[in-house]
Amino acid sequence: MIEIECYNLDGQDFSGHMPLAWAVHNKNAGDVKTLLDREGVNTSKPCNRGQTLLLIAARGEYEEVVKILL
């Protein structure tokens, strides 16, 4: 994990994914936990396709990440 102090954690890339969404996509439970510990991280904001973090994790069968998000 890179130092995250200077990044906009709710900033989105061209597909509408935030850093937390990429951690979920990569099944990186440690990064998901780290990002969730940051103040002001939006966990319910959907990507451009309308998918939430929990939906992405559940569809990908990322059990550990799903448990963290719940």
C-alpha positions as CSV (number, residue, x, y, z in Angstrom):
1,M,0.0,0.0,0.0
2,I,1.3,3.4,-0.9
3,E,1.1,6.4,1.4
4,I,-2.5,7.7,1.2
5,E,-2.3,11.0,3.1
6,C,-2.3,13.1,-0.1
7,Y,-4.8,11.3,-2.3
8,N,-8.5,12.0,-2.8
9,L,-9.9,8.7,-1.6
10,D,-13.3,9.4,-3.1
11,G,-11.8,10.5,-6.5
12,Q,-12.9,8.4,-9.4
13,D,-11.1,7.2,-12.5
14,F,-12.6,7.1,-16.0
15,S,-14.8,4.1,-15.1
16,G,-16.0,5.6,-11.9
17,H,-13.9,3.5,-9.6
18,M,-12.4,4.9,-6.4
19,P,-9.2,3.5,-4.7
20,L,-11.4,1.4,-2.5
21,A,-13.1,-0.1,-5.5
22,W,-9.8,-1.1,-6.9
23,A,-8.8,-2.8,-3.6
24,V,-12.1,-4.7,-3.8
25,H,-11.5,-5.7,-7.4
26,N,-8.0,-6.9,-6.5
27,K,-9.4,-9.0,-3.6
28,N,-7.0,-7.1,-1.4
29,A,-8.6,-7.4,2.1
30,G,-5.7,-5.6,3.8
31,D,-6.0,-2.5,1.5
32,V,-9.8,-2.6,1.9
33,K,-9.4,-2.5,5.7
34,T,-6.8,0.3,5.5
35,L,-8.9,2.4,3.2
36,L,-12.1,1.9,5.4
37,D,-10.1,3.1,8.4
38,R,-9.7,6.5,6.6
39,E,-12.1,9.2,7.6
40,G,-14.6,10.2,4.9
41,V,-14.4,7.2,2.6
42,N,-17.7,6.7,0.8
43,T,-18.6,3.0,0.7
44,S,-22.0,3.4,-0.9
45,K,-21.1,5.5,-4.0
46,P,-21.6,3.4,-7.1
47,C,-19.3,3.3,-10.1
48,N,-20.5,4.5,-13.6
49,R,-22.2,1.1,-14.1
50,G,-24.2,1.5,-10.9
51,Q,-22.3,-1.2,-9.0
52,T,-21.6,-0.7,-5.3
53,L,-18.5,-2.1,-3.6
54,L,-20.6,-4.8,-1.9
55,L,-22.1,-5.8,-5.2
56,I,-18.7,-6.0,-6.9
57,A,-17.3,-8.1,-4.0
58,A,-20.4,-10.4,-3.9
59,R,-20.5,-11.0,-7.6
60,G,-16.8,-11.8,-7.6
61,E,-17.2,-14.2,-4.7
62,Y,-14.6,-12.3,-2.7
63,E,-15.8,-13.7,0.7
64,E,-13.2,-12.1,2.9
65,V,-13.9,-8.6,1.3
66,V,-17.7,-9.1,1.6
67,K,-17.3,-9.8,5.3
68,I,-15.2,-6.7,5.8
69,L,-17.7,-4.5,3.9
70,L,-20.6,-5.8,5.9
